[in-house]
Amino acid sequence: MIIDFDQIDETVLKSFQGGEKEVAAHMFNDGLNKIMFCRLVPGSSIGEHTHSANSEIVYALSGAATIIIDGATEKLVAGQCHYCPKGHTHTIINDGDADLVTLNVVPQQ
């Protein structure tokens, strides 16, 4: 199956999970997995939230971000993958000068 994100309408999520500014996303959801192509402009963030029912995989395609997972700070750069296991808490902050573009996968568990 091919997922063409260019054929999926972009959704703009303001203050997503209580974060700053907005997240622009092309989202595919088949009821088993959410697969999202996301863009966070500089200064935007996804607010802190807990993955109580699922995990999340975030692959950085371009840009950079600060990740805070369970209170620990990590730096995510293009070509790296951030993993938030089920039951853990994280936030993503684009504190860089360029857009953060990611491919996110949230499997239903």
Secondary structure, 3 states (H helix, E strand, C coil): CCCCHHHCCEEEEECHHHCCCEEEEEEEECCCEEEEEEEECCCCEEEEEECCCECEEEEEEECEEEEEECCEEEEEECCCEEEECCCCEEEEECCCCCCEEEEEEEEEC
